[in-house]
Amino acid sequence: MHDFVENHIIITIEFCWHWDLKNSGLGMIEYQRMLTRLFSSVGLKKRATDDPDITEHPANVMMVRFGKNIPKEAILKFEELTFLNRGR
């Protein structure tokens, strides 16, 4: 970890259609779990969203890490943006 990350919101989006299932020998869910463990090891956490690219397939996932120096207002705005399609 570097202090640089404490000033940023870090996002990773895993789309199952980009995964190397054939050469990895893993099934789709196993691959998703492997990625989740990998990114969790550096502080990212799964986040719910209604983003159509994420909700298109149950194996897709968004993970986020909020740096320690991120203002609460920025976190609240991020949370708001993760559900732009509510009520549509």
N, CA, C and O atoms as a CHARMM CRD file, in Angstrom:
* protein
*
  352
    1    1 MET  N      0.83200  -1.18100   0.00000 PROA 1      0.00000
    2    1 MET  CA     0.00000   0.00000   0.00000 PROA 1      0.00000
    3    1 MET  C      0.87900   1.24800   0.00000 PROA 1      0.00000
    4    1 MET  O      1.96200   1.27500   0.58500 PROA 1      0.00000
    5    2 HSD  N      0.40000   2.22600  -0.64100 PROA 2      0.00000
    6    2 HSD  CA     1.09500   3.50500  -0.73600 PROA 2      0.00000
    7    2 HSD  C      0.12200   4.59000  -0.30200 PROA 2      0.00000
    8    2 HSD  O     -1.08200   4.46400  -0.52200 PROA 2      0.00000
    9    3 ASP  N      0.62500   5.64200   0.30500 PROA 3      0.00000
   10    3 ASP  CA    -0.24000   6.72700   0.76900 PROA 3      0.00000
   11    3 ASP  C     -1.08400   7.32300  -0.34900 PROA 3      0.00000
   12    3 ASP  O     -2.15100   7.87900  -0.09000 PROA 3      0.00000
   13    4 PHE  N     -0.62000   7.21400  -1.57400 PROA 4      0.00000
   14    4 PHE  CA    -1.34600   7.72700  -2.73700 PROA 4      0.00000
   15    4 PHE  C     -2.78300   7.21100  -2.77900 PROA 4      0.00000
   16    4 PHE  O     -3.70100   7.96700  -3.09700 PROA 4      0.00000
   17    5 VAL  N     -2.98300   5.94100  -2.46200 PROA 5      0.00000
   18    5 VAL  CA    -4.32100   5.34600  -2.56600 PROA 5      0.00000
   19    5 VAL  C     -5.28200   5.90000  -1.52900 PROA 5      0.00000
   20    5 VAL  O     -6.49700   5.79500  -1.69800 PROA 5      0.00000
   21    6 GLU  N     -4.76700   6.48400  -0.46800 PROA 6      0.00000
   22    6 GLU  CA    -5.63400   7.01300   0.58800 PROA 6      0.00000
   23    6 GLU  C     -6.37200   8.27400   0.15300 PROA 6      0.00000
   24    6 GLU  O     -7.27600   8.73000   0.85200 PROA 6      0.00000
   25    7 ASN  N     -6.00300   8.84000  -0.98400 PROA 7      0.00000
   26    7 ASN  CA    -6.64400  10.04700  -1.49800 PROA 7      0.00000
   27    7 ASN  C     -7.58100   9.76300  -2.66500 PROA 7      0.00000
   28    7 ASN  O     -8.00100  10.68500  -3.36400 PROA 7      0.00000
   29    8 HSD  N     -7.90800   8.50300  -2.87800 PROA 8      0.00000
   30    8 HSD  CA    -8.69300   8.12900  -4.05100 PROA 8      0.00000
   31    8 HSD  C     -9.74100   7.06900  -3.73000 PROA 8      0.00000
   32    8 HSD  O     -9.63100   6.31100  -2.76700 PROA 8      0.00000
   33    9 ILE  N    -10.76000   7.05400  -4.58500 PROA 9      0.00000
   34    9 ILE  CA   -11.71900   5.95200  -4.59600 PROA 9      0.00000
   35    9 ILE  C    -11.24900   5.02600  -5.71200 PROA 9      0.00000
   36    9 ILE  O    -11.18300   5.42400  -6.87500 PROA 9      0.00000
   37   10 ILE  N    -10.92800   3.80900  -5.35500 PROA 10     0.00000
   38   10 ILE  CA   -10.42500   2.84300  -6.32900 PROA 10     0.00000
   39   10 ILE  C    -11.55600   1.87300  -6.66400 PROA 10     0.00000
   40   10 ILE  O    -12.19400   1.30600  -5.77700 PROA 10     0.00000
   41   11 ILE  N    -11.78500   1.69900  -7.95400 PROA 11     0.00000
   42   11 ILE  CA   -12.88500   0.86000  -8.42500 PROA 11     0.00000
   43   11 ILE  C    -12.32400  -0.19800  -9.36400 PROA 11     0.00000
   44   11 ILE  O    -11.46400   0.09000 -10.19600 PROA 11     0.00000
   45   12 THR  N    -12.81000  -1.40700  -9.22400 PROA 12     0.00000
   46   12 THR  CA   -12.51700  -2.44500 -10.19800 PROA 12     0.00000
   47   12 THR  C    -13.83800  -3.07300 -10.61500 PROA 12     0.00000
   48   12 THR  O    -14.71400  -3.33600  -9.79000 PROA 12     0.00000
   49   13 ILE  N    -13.95600  -3.30000 -11.88900 PROA 13     0.00000
   50   13 ILE  CA   -15.16000  -3.92300 -12.43800 PROA 13     0.00000
   51   13 ILE  C    -14.71900  -5.18900 -13.16500 PROA 13     0.00000
   52   13 ILE  O    -13.87200  -5.14000 -14.05800 PROA 13     0.00000
   53   14 GLU  N    -15.29100  -6.30800 -12.78100 PROA 14     0.00000
   54   14 GLU  CA   -14.94600  -7.57700 -13.40100 PROA 14     0.00000
   55   14 GLU  C    -16.11800  -8.04700 -14.25700 PROA 14     0.00000
   56   14 GLU  O    -17.20500  -8.32800 -13.75100 PROA 14     0.00000
   57   15 PHE  N    -15.87700  -8.12300 -15.55000 PROA 15     0.00000
   58   15 PHE  CA   -16.87000  -8.61500 -16.50300 PROA 15     0.00000
   59   15 PHE  C    -16.50700 -10.03900 -16.90300 PROA 15     0.00000
   60   15 PHE  O    -15.39700 -10.28600 -17.37400 PROA 15     0.00000
   61   16 CYS  N    -17.41600 -10.95900 -16.72400 PROA 16     0.00000
   62   16 CYS  CA   -17.11300 -12.37400 -16.95800 PROA 16     0.00000
   63   16 CYS  C    -16.72100 -12.67100 -18.40200 PROA 16     0.00000
   64   16 CYS  O    -16.02300 -13.65400 -18.65000 PROA 16     0.00000
   65   17 TRP  N    -17.14100 -11.86700 -19.34200 PROA 17     0.00000
   66   17 TRP  CA   -16.80800 -12.14900 -20.74400 PROA 17     0.00000
   67   17 TRP  C    -15.35100 -11.81500 -21.06700 PROA 17     0.00000
   68   17 TRP  O    -14.89400 -12.06400 -22.18300 PROA 17     0.00000
   69   18 HSD  N    -14.62200 -11.25600 -20.10400 PROA 18     0.00000
   70   18 HSD  CA   -13.19800 -10.95600 -20.30500 PROA 18     0.00000
   71   18 HSD  C    -12.29600 -12.01200 -19.67500 PROA 18     0.00000
   72   18 HSD  O    -11.07600 -11.94900 -19.83200 PROA 18     0.00000
   73   19 TRP  N    -12.86500 -12.96400 -18.97800 PROA 19     0.00000
   74   19 TRP  CA   -12.07200 -13.90600 -18.20700 PROA 19     0.00000
   75   19 TRP  C    -11.53800 -15.04100 -19.06300 PROA 19     0.00000
   76   19 TRP  O    -12.17200 -15.45100 -20.03500 PROA 19     0.00000
   77   20 ASP  N    -10.37900 -15.54100 -18.69800 PROA 20     0.00000
   78   20 ASP  CA    -9.73800 -16.64600 -19.39900 PROA 20     0.00000
   79   20 ASP  C    -10.14600 -17.96700 -18.73900 PROA 20     0.00000
   80   20 ASP  O     -9.33400 -18.62400 -18.08700 PROA 20     0.00000
   81   21 LEU  N    -11.39800 -18.33800 -18.91500 PROA 21     0.00000
   82   21 LEU  CA   -11.90000 -19.55700 -18.29100 PROA 21     0.00000
   83   21 LEU  C    -11.25100 -20.79900 -18.88600 PROA 21     0.00000
   84   21 LEU  O    -10.95500 -21.75400 -18.16800 PROA 21     0.00000
   85   22 LYS  N    -11.03200 -20.78800 -20.18500 PROA 22     0.00000
   86   22 LYS  CA   -10.47900 -21.96000 -20.86300 PROA 22     0.00000
   87   22 LYS  C     -9.09100 -22.31300 -20.31500 PROA 22     0.00000
   88   22 LYS  O     -8.84700 -23.45200 -19.91600 PROA 22     0.00000
   89   23 ASN  N     -8.19800 -21.34400 -20.30000 PROA 23     0.00000
   90   23 ASN  CA    -6.82400 -21.61800 -19.87400 PROA 23     0.00000
   91   23 ASN  C     -6.65200 -21.66900 -18.36000 PROA 23     0.00000
   92   23 ASN  O     -5.68300 -22.24600 -17.86600 PROA 23     0.00000
   93   24 SER  N     -7.58000 -21.07400 -17.62200 PROA 24     0.00000
   94   24 SER  CA    -7.45400 -21.08500 -16.16100 PROA 24     0.00000
   95   24 SER  C     -7.90800 -22.41500 -15.56500 PROA 24     0.00000
   96   24 SER  O     -7.46800 -22.80000 -14.48200 PROA 24     0.00000
   97   25 GLY  N     -8.79200 -23.11500 -16.28000 PROA 25     0.00000
   98   25 GLY  CA    -9.33400 -24.35700 -15.74400 PROA 25     0.00000
   99   25 GLY  C    -10.41800 -24.12900 -14.69900 PROA 25     0.00000
  100   25 GLY  O    -10.89200 -25.07500 -14.07000 PROA 25     0.00000
  101   26 LEU  N    -10.80400 -22.87800 -14.51800 PROA 26     0.00000
  102   26 LEU  CA   -11.82600 -22.54500 -13.52400 PROA 26     0.00000
  103   26 LEU  C    -13.16500 -22.31800 -14.20400 PROA 26     0.00000
  104   26 LEU  O    -13.23000 -21.86600 -15.34700 PROA 26     0.00000
  105   27 GLY  N    -14.23700 -22.64000 -13.47700 PROA 27     0.00000
  106   27 GLY  CA   -15.56800 -22.29000 -13.93200 PROA 27     0.00000
  107   27 GLY  C    -15.81200 -20.81500 -13.66900 PROA 27     0.00000
  108   27 GLY  O    -15.01400 -20.14900 -13.00900 PROA 27     0.00000
  109   28 MET  N    -16.89900 -20.32100 -14.18100 PROA 28     0.00000
  110   28 MET  CA   -17.18300 -18.89600 -14.07300 PROA 28     0.00000
  111   28 MET  C    -17.28000 -18.41700 -12.62300 PROA 28     0.00000
  112   28 MET  O    -16.70700 -17.38800 -12.26600 PROA 28     0.00000
  113   29 ILE  N    -17.99500 -19.15500 -11.80300 PROA 29     0.00000
  114   29 ILE  CA   -18.16200 -18.74400 -10.40400 PROA 29     0.00000
  115   29 ILE  C    -16.84000 -18.87000  -9.64600 PROA 29     0.00000
  116   29 ILE  O    -16.51800 -18.01800  -8.81800 PROA 29     0.00000
  117   30 GLU  N    -16.07700 -19.92000  -9.92200 PROA 30     0.00000
  118   30 GLU  CA   -14.77700 -20.07400  -9.26800 PROA 30     0.00000
  119   30 GLU  C    -13.82800 -18.93300  -9.65900 PROA 30     0.00000
  120   30 GLU  O    -13.07800 -18.42400  -8.82500 PROA 30     0.00000
  121   31 TYR  N    -13.87100 -18.54600 -10.92000 PROA 31     0.00000
  122   31 TYR  CA   -13.02400 -17.44300 -11.37800 PROA 31     0.00000
  123   31 TYR  C    -13.42300 -16.14100 -10.68700 PROA 31     0.00000
  124   31 TYR  O    -12.56700 -15.36600 -10.26100 PROA 31     0.00000
  125   32 GLN  N    -14.71900 -15.91200 -10.58300 PROA 32     0.00000
  126   32 GLN  CA   -15.20500 -14.70200  -9.91000 PROA 32     0.00000
  127   32 GLN  C    -14.77700 -14.69900  -8.44500 PROA 32     0.00000
  128   32 GLN  O    -14.38100 -13.65800  -7.91900 PROA 32     0.00000
  129   33 ARG  N    -14.85300 -15.83200  -7.79300 PROA 33     0.00000
  130   33 ARG  CA   -14.42100 -15.92500  -6.38900 PROA 33     0.00000
  131   33 ARG  C    -12.92400 -15.67300  -6.25600 PROA 33     0.00000
  132   33 ARG  O    -12.48400 -15.01900  -5.31000 PROA 33     0.00000
  133   34 MET  N    -12.14300 -16.19100  -7.20100 PROA 34     0.00000
  134   34 MET  CA   -10.69700 -15.96500  -7.19100 PROA 34     0.00000
  135   34 MET  C    -10.39500 -14.47200  -7.30200 PROA 34     0.00000
  136   34 MET  O     -9.56400 -13.94400  -6.56100 PROA 34     0.00000
  137   35 LEU  N    -11.07900 -13.79000  -8.23700 PROA 35     0.00000
  138   35 LEU  CA   -10.86800 -12.34600  -8.39100 PROA 35     0.00000
  139   35 LEU  C    -11.29700 -11.58500  -7.14000 PROA 35     0.00000
  140   35 LEU  O    -10.62100 -10.64800  -6.71600 PROA 35     0.00000
  141   36 THR  N    -12.40700 -11.98400  -6.55800 PROA 36     0.00000
  142   36 THR  CA   -12.89300 -11.32900  -5.34400 PROA 36     0.00000
  143   36 THR  C    -11.88300 -11.48000  -4.21200 PROA 36     0.00000
  144   36 THR  O    -11.60700 -10.52000  -3.49300 PROA 36     0.00000
  145   37 ARG  N    -11.33100 -12.68400  -4.05000 PROA 37     0.00000
  146   37 ARG  CA   -10.30500 -12.88400  -3.00800 PROA 37     0.00000
  147   37 ARG  C     -9.07000 -12.03400  -3.29700 PROA 37     0.00000
  148   37 ARG  O     -8.51100 -11.41600  -2.39000 PROA 37     0.00000
  149   38 LEU  N     -8.64700 -12.00400  -4.55200 PROA 38     0.00000
  150   38 LEU  CA    -7.46800 -11.23500  -4.94300 PROA 38     0.00000
  151   38 LEU  C     -7.64300  -9.75800  -4.61200 PROA 38     0.00000
  152   38 LEU  O     -6.78700  -9.16300  -3.95700 PROA 38     0.00000
  153   39 PHE  N     -8.74200  -9.16700  -5.05900 PROA 39     0.00000
  154   39 PHE  CA    -8.96300  -7.74500  -4.83300 PROA 39     0.00000
  155   39 PHE  C     -9.29300  -7.43600  -3.37400 PROA 39     0.00000
  156   39 PHE  O     -8.99100  -6.34500  -2.88900 PROA 39     0.00000
  157   40 SER  N     -9.90500  -8.37900  -2.67800 PROA 40     0.00000
  158   40 SER  CA   -10.17100  -8.18800  -1.24800 PROA 40     0.00000
  159   40 SER  C     -8.87000  -8.11600  -0.46200 PROA 40     0.00000
  160   40 SER  O     -8.79900  -7.44800   0.56900 PROA 40     0.00000
  161   41 SER  N     -7.84800  -8.79700  -0.94400 PROA 41     0.00000
  162   41 SER  CA    -6.56500  -8.81600  -0.22800 PROA 41     0.00000
  163   41 SER  C     -5.90600  -7.43500  -0.18400 PROA 41     0.00000
  164   41 SER  O     -5.01000  -7.20700   0.62800 PROA 41     0.00000
  165   42 VAL  N     -6.34000  -6.51300  -1.04700 PROA 42     0.00000
  166   42 VAL  CA    -5.80500  -5.14200  -1.02200 PROA 42     0.00000
  167   42 VAL  C     -6.87900  -4.12900  -0.61900 PROA 42     0.00000
  168   42 VAL  O     -6.75800  -2.93600  -0.89800 PROA 42     0.00000
  169   43 GLY  N     -7.92400  -4.61900   0.03800 PROA 43     0.00000
  170   43 GLY  CA    -8.89900  -3.73000   0.65200 PROA 43     0.00000
  171   43 GLY  C    -10.13900  -3.39300  -0.15700 PROA 43     0.00000
  172   43 GLY  O    -10.98300  -2.62700   0.30900 PROA 43     0.00000
  173   44 LEU  N    -10.27000  -3.94400  -1.35500 PROA 44     0.00000
  174   44 LEU  CA   -11.49100  -3.67400  -2.12000 PROA 44     0.00000
  175   44 LEU  C    -12.61800  -4.56500  -1.60800 PROA 44     0.00000
  176   44 LEU  O    -12.39300  -5.69300  -1.16900 PROA 44     0.00000
  177   45 LYS  N    -13.84200  -4.02700  -1.67700 PROA 45     0.00000
  178   45 LYS  CA   -15.02000  -4.76400  -1.21500 PROA 45     0.00000
  179   45 LYS  C    -16.08200  -4.74300  -2.29800 PROA 45     0.00000
  180   45 LYS  O    -16.21400  -3.76500  -3.03400 PROA 45     0.00000
  181   46 LYS  N    -16.83200  -5.81800  -2.38900 PROA 46     0.00000
  182   46 LYS  CA   -17.93800  -5.88100  -3.34500 PROA 46     0.00000
  183   46 LYS  C    -18.94700  -4.78900  -3.02700 PROA 46     0.00000
  184   46 LYS  O    -19.24400  -4.52000  -1.86300 PROA 46     0.00000
  185   47 ARG  N    -19.47000  -4.16400  -4.07800 PROA 47     0.00000
  186   47 ARG  CA   -20.47200  -3.11500  -3.91800 PROA 47     0.00000
  187   47 ARG  C    -21.64800  -3.42000  -4.82300 PROA 47     0.00000
  188   47 ARG  O    -21.47600  -3.81600  -5.97600 PROA 47     0.00000
  189   48 ALA  N    -22.81500  -3.23700  -4.30100 PROA 48     0.00000
  190   48 ALA  CA   -24.02700  -3.40000  -5.10300 PROA 48     0.00000
  191   48 ALA  C    -24.16400  -2.20400  -6.03700 PROA 48     0.00000
  192   48 ALA  O    -23.75300  -1.09200  -5.70500 PROA 48     0.00000
  193   49 THR  N    -24.73700  -2.44300  -7.19100 PROA 49     0.00000
  194   49 THR  CA   -24.98700  -1.39000  -8.16200 PROA 49     0.00000
  195   49 THR  C    -26.10600  -1.84000  -9.09000 PROA 49     0.00000
  196   49 THR  O    -26.39000  -3.03100  -9.21600 PROA 49     0.00000
  197   50 ASP  N    -26.73300  -0.86900  -9.73500 PROA 50     0.00000
  198   50 ASP  CA   -27.71300  -1.22200 -10.76100 PROA 50     0.00000
  199   50 ASP  C    -27.16300  -0.91800 -12.15500 PROA 50     0.00000
  200   50 ASP  O    -27.92000  -0.84100 -13.12300 PROA 50     0.00000
  201   51 ASP  N    -25.85600  -0.74800 -12.25400 PROA 51     0.00000
  202   51 ASP  CA   -25.22700  -0.50600 -13.54300 PROA 51     0.00000
  203   51 ASP  C    -25.54400  -1.67100 -14.48400 PROA 51     0.00000
  204   51 ASP  O    -25.28600  -2.82500 -14.14300 PROA 51     0.00000
  205   52 PRO  N    -26.09800  -1.38300 -15.66000 PROA 52     0.00000
  206   52 PRO  CA   -26.51000  -2.45000 -16.57600 PROA 52     0.00000
  207   52 PRO  C    -25.38600  -3.39600 -16.98200 PROA 52     0.00000
  208   52 PRO  O    -25.63300  -4.58300 -17.19800 PROA 52     0.00000
  209   53 ASP  N    -24.16300  -2.89700 -17.09100 PROA 53     0.00000
  210   53 ASP  CA   -23.05500  -3.78000 -17.44900 PROA 53     0.00000
  211   53 ASP  C    -22.75800  -4.79100 -16.34000 PROA 53     0.00000
  212   53 ASP  O    -22.36800  -5.92500 -16.61800 PROA 53     0.00000
  213   54 ILE  N    -22.93900  -4.38500 -15.11400 PROA 54     0.00000
  214   54 ILE  CA   -22.71800  -5.30200 -13.99300 PROA 54     0.00000
  215   54 ILE  C    -23.89400  -6.25900 -13.84500 PROA 54     0.00000
  216   54 ILE  O    -23.69500  -7.45900 -13.66200 PROA 54     0.00000
  217   55 THR  N    -25.09900  -5.74800 -13.92200 PROA 55     0.00000
  218   55 THR  CA   -26.28100  -6.59100 -13.71200 PROA 55     0.00000
  219   55 THR  C    -26.58200  -7.50000 -14.90100 PROA 55     0.00000
  220   55 THR  O    -27.44700  -8.37100 -14.81300 PROA 55     0.00000
  221   56 GLU  N    -25.87500  -7.30300 -16.00800 PROA 56     0.00000
  222   56 GLU  CA   -26.10200  -8.13000 -17.19400 PROA 56     0.00000
  223   56 GLU  C    -25.83800  -9.60400 -16.92600 PROA 56     0.00000
  224   56 GLU  O    -26.47800 -10.46700 -17.52700 PROA 56     0.00000
  225   57 HSD  N    -24.90500  -9.90200 -16.03400 PROA 57     0.00000
  226   57 HSD  CA   -24.59900 -11.30500 -15.71900 PROA 57     0.00000
  227   57 HSD  C    -24.32200 -11.43200 -14.22400 PROA 57     0.00000
  228   57 HSD  O    -23.64100 -10.57700 -13.65600 PROA 57     0.00000
  229   58 PRO  N    -24.83100 -12.47500 -13.57500 PROA 58     0.00000
  230   58 PRO  CA   -24.64300 -12.61100 -12.11900 PROA 58     0.00000
  231   58 PRO  C    -23.18700 -12.75700 -11.66900 PROA 58     0.00000
  232   58 PRO  O    -22.87700 -12.50800 -10.50400 PROA 58     0.00000
  233   59 ALA  N    -22.29500 -13.15600 -12.57100 PROA 59     0.00000
  234   59 ALA  CA   -20.88300 -13.30200 -12.18700 PROA 59     0.00000
  235   59 ALA  C    -20.14000 -11.96700 -12.21400 PROA 59     0.00000
  236   59 ALA  O    -19.08100 -11.84100 -11.59900 PROA 59     0.00000
  237   60 ASN  N    -20.67500 -10.97500 -12.91200 PROA 60     0.00000
  238   60 ASN  CA   -20.02500  -9.65900 -12.95700 PROA 60     0.00000
  239   60 ASN  C    -20.05400  -9.02500 -11.58000 PROA 60     0.00000
  240   60 ASN  O    -20.99600  -9.23000 -10.81400 PROA 60     0.00000
  241   61 VAL  N    -19.03100  -8.26100 -11.26600 PROA 61     0.00000
  242   61 VAL  CA   -18.95100  -7.66100  -9.93500 PROA 61     0.00000
  243   61 VAL  C    -18.19500  -6.34000  -9.99000 PROA 61     0.00000
  244   61 VAL  O    -17.27800  -6.15500 -10.79000 PROA 61     0.00000
  245   62 MET  N    -18.60700  -5.43500  -9.12100 PROA 62     0.00000
  246   62 MET  CA   -17.88200  -4.18300  -8.91900 PROA 62     0.00000
  247   62 MET  C    -17.32600  -4.21600  -7.50000 PROA 62     0.00000
  248   62 MET  O    -18.01400  -4.60400  -6.55600 PROA 62     0.00000
  249   63 MET  N    -16.07300  -3.80300  -7.37000 PROA 63     0.00000
  250   63 MET  CA   -15.44000  -3.72800  -6.05600 PROA 63     0.00000
  251   63 MET  C    -14.85600  -2.33100  -5.88000 PROA 63     0.00000
  252   63 MET  O    -14.43000  -1.69600  -6.84500 PROA 63     0.00000
  253   64 VAL  N    -14.84300  -1.86400  -4.63600 PROA 64     0.00000
  254   64 VAL  CA   -14.44600  -0.49000  -4.35300 PROA 64     0.00000
  255   64 VAL  C    -13.59600  -0.44500  -3.08600 PROA 64     0.00000
  256   64 VAL  O    -13.78800  -1.22100  -2.15000 PROA 64     0.00000
  257   65 ARG  N    -12.66100   0.48400  -3.09400 PROA 65     0.00000
  258   65 ARG  CA   -11.91000   0.81600  -1.87900 PROA 65     0.00000
  259   65 ARG  C    -11.90300   2.33100  -1.73400 PROA 65     0.00000
  260   65 ARG  O    -11.47000   3.05300  -2.63100 PROA 65     0.00000
  261   66 PHE  N    -12.39100   2.79900  -0.59000 PROA 66     0.00000
  262   66 PHE  CA   -12.36900   4.23100  -0.28300 PROA 66     0.00000
  263   66 PHE  C    -11.10800   4.53500   0.51300 PROA 66     0.00000
  264   66 PHE  O    -10.88900   3.96000   1.57900 PROA 66     0.00000
  265   67 GLY  N    -10.28300   5.43300   0.00000 PROA 67     0.00000
  266   67 GLY  CA    -9.09300   5.84500   0.73400 PROA 67     0.00000
  267   67 GLY  C     -9.48300   6.52200   2.04100 PROA 67     0.00000
  268   67 GLY  O    -10.57000   7.08600   2.16100 PROA 67     0.00000
  269   68 LYS  N     -8.60000   6.46100   2.99800 PROA 68     0.00000
  270   68 LYS  CA    -8.87000   7.02800   4.32900 PROA 68     0.00000
  271   68 LYS  C     -9.10600   8.53800   4.30100 PROA 68     0.00000
  272   68 LYS  O     -9.74400   9.07700   5.20500 PROA 68     0.00000
  273   69 ASN  N     -8.60100   9.22100   3.28100 PROA 69     0.00000
  274   69 ASN  CA    -8.72500  10.68000   3.20700 PROA 69     0.00000
  275   69 ASN  C     -9.89500  11.14600   2.34600 PROA 69     0.00000
  276   69 ASN  O    -10.01200  12.33500   2.05300 PROA 69     0.00000
  277   70 ILE  N    -10.75400  10.23000   1.94400 PROA 70     0.00000
  278   70 ILE  CA   -11.90400  10.59000   1.11100 PROA 70     0.00000
  279   70 ILE  C    -12.98000  11.21900   2.00900 PROA 70     0.00000
  280   70 ILE  O    -13.38800  10.61000   2.99800 PROA 70     0.00000
  281   71 PRO  N    -13.43600  12.41900   1.67700 PROA 71     0.00000
  282   71 PRO  CA   -14.48300  13.05300   2.49000 PROA 71     0.00000
  283   71 PRO  C    -15.79500  12.25900   2.44000 PROA 71     0.00000
  284   71 PRO  O    -16.11000  11.61900   1.43600 PROA 71     0.00000
  285   72 LYS  N    -16.54100  12.31400   3.52900 PROA 72     0.00000
  286   72 LYS  CA   -17.82700  11.60200   3.59200 PROA 72     0.00000
  287   72 LYS  C    -18.76500  12.03300   2.46700 PROA 72     0.00000
  288   72 LYS  O    -19.52800  11.21900   1.94600 PROA 72     0.00000
  289   73 GLU  N    -18.70900  13.30200   2.09700 PROA 73     0.00000
  290   73 GLU  CA   -19.57000  13.79200   1.01600 PROA 73     0.00000
  291   73 GLU  C    -19.25700  13.07100  -0.29900 PROA 73     0.00000
  292   73 GLU  O    -20.16700  12.75300  -1.06400 PROA 73     0.00000
  293   74 ALA  N    -18.00000  12.82000  -0.55500 PROA 74     0.00000
  294   74 ALA  CA   -17.59800  12.11900  -1.78100 PROA 74     0.00000
  295   74 ALA  C    -18.06700  10.67000  -1.74800 PROA 74     0.00000
  296   74 ALA  O    -18.48400  10.12900  -2.77300 PROA 74     0.00000
  297   75 ILE  N    -18.00400  10.04800  -0.59600 PROA 75     0.00000
  298   75 ILE  CA   -18.48100   8.66300  -0.45300 PROA 75     0.00000
  299   75 ILE  C    -19.98600   8.61700  -0.67900 PROA 75     0.00000
  300   75 ILE  O    -20.48300   7.72800  -1.36900 PROA 75     0.00000
  301   76 LEU  N    -20.71200   9.57000  -0.10100 PROA 76     0.00000
  302   76 LEU  CA   -22.16800   9.61600  -0.28500 PROA 76     0.00000
  303   76 LEU  C    -22.52600   9.83800  -1.75200 PROA 76     0.00000
  304   76 LEU  O    -23.46400   9.21900  -2.25500 PROA 76     0.00000
  305   77 LYS  N    -21.80800  10.69900  -2.43600 PROA 77     0.00000
  306   77 LYS  CA   -22.05200  10.94300  -3.85800 PROA 77     0.00000
  307   77 LYS  C    -21.76400   9.68500  -4.66800 PROA 77     0.00000
  308   77 LYS  O    -22.51500   9.35300  -5.58400 PROA 77     0.00000
  309   78 PHE  N    -20.69100   8.99000  -4.34000 PROA 78     0.00000
  310   78 PHE  CA   -20.38000   7.73500  -5.01200 PROA 78     0.00000
  311   78 PHE  C    -21.51500   6.73500  -4.81200 PROA 78     0.00000
  312   78 PHE  O    -21.96000   6.09200  -5.76300 PROA 78     0.00000
  313   79 GLU  N    -21.97600   6.60800  -3.58200 PROA 79     0.00000
  314   79 GLU  CA   -23.08300   5.68100  -3.27900 PROA 79     0.00000
  315   79 GLU  C    -24.32400   6.03900  -4.09500 PROA 79     0.00000
  316   79 GLU  O    -25.02000   5.15800  -4.60000 PROA 79     0.00000
  317   80 GLU  N    -24.58700   7.30600  -4.21600 PROA 80     0.00000
  318   80 GLU  CA   -25.72800   7.77400  -5.00700 PROA 80     0.00000
  319   80 GLU  C    -25.56600   7.36900  -6.47900 PROA 80     0.00000
  320   80 GLU  O    -26.53000   6.94200  -7.11500 PROA 80     0.00000
  321   81 LEU  N    -24.37500   7.50100  -7.00300 PROA 81     0.00000
  322   81 LEU  CA   -24.11700   7.19300  -8.41600 PROA 81     0.00000
  323   81 LEU  C    -24.16600   5.70000  -8.72600 PROA 81     0.00000
  324   81 LEU  O    -24.33100   5.31800  -9.88500 PROA 81     0.00000
  325   82 THR  N    -24.02500   4.85900  -7.71700 PROA 82     0.00000
  326   82 THR  CA   -24.05200   3.41400  -7.97600 PROA 82     0.00000
  327   82 THR  C    -25.46700   2.90800  -8.25700 PROA 82     0.00000
  328   82 THR  O    -25.64500   1.76600  -8.68200 PROA 82     0.00000
  329   83 PHE  N    -26.45800   3.73900  -8.02600 PROA 83     0.00000
  330   83 PHE  CA   -27.85000   3.34200  -8.28200 PROA 83     0.00000
  331   83 PHE  C    -28.58600   4.41100  -9.08400 PROA 83     0.00000
  332   83 PHE  O    -29.61400   4.92500  -8.64300 PROA 83     0.00000
  333   84 LEU  N    -28.07300   4.73500 -10.23300 PROA 84     0.00000
  334   84 LEU  CA   -28.70400   5.74000 -11.10100 PROA 84     0.00000
  335   84 LEU  C    -29.96700   5.23100 -11.78200 PROA 84     0.00000
  336   84 LEU  O    -30.80100   6.03500 -12.20000 PROA 84     0.00000
  337   85 ASN  N    -30.12800   3.93800 -11.90200 PROA 85     0.00000
  338   85 ASN  CA   -31.26000   3.37800 -12.65000 PROA 85     0.00000
  339   85 ASN  C    -32.44900   3.01800 -11.76800 PROA 85     0.00000
  340   85 ASN  O    -33.42400   2.45400 -12.26400 PROA 85     0.00000
  341   86 ARG  N    -32.39600   3.32400 -10.49200 PROA 86     0.00000
  342   86 ARG  CA   -33.52600   3.06000  -9.60600 PROA 86     0.00000
  343   86 ARG  C    -34.74600   3.81300 -10.05800 PROA 86     0.00000
  344   86 ARG  O    -34.67500   5.00000 -10.37700 PROA 86     0.00000
  345   87 GLY  N    -35.85600   3.13100 -10.08600 PROA 87     0.00000
  346   87 GLY  CA   -37.11400   3.78200 -10.41700 PROA 87     0.00000
  347   87 GLY  C    -37.33400   4.00600 -11.90400 PROA 87     0.00000
  348   87 GLY  O    -38.33000   4.61300 -12.29800 PROA 87     0.00000
  349   88 ARG  N    -36.42600   3.53000 -12.72200 PROA 88     0.00000
  350   88 ARG  CA   -36.60100   3.70700 -14.18400 PROA 88     0.00000
  351   88 ARG  C    -37.33000   2.53300 -14.75800 PROA 88     0.00000
  352   88 ARG  O    -37.57500   2.48700 -15.96300 PROA 88     0.00000
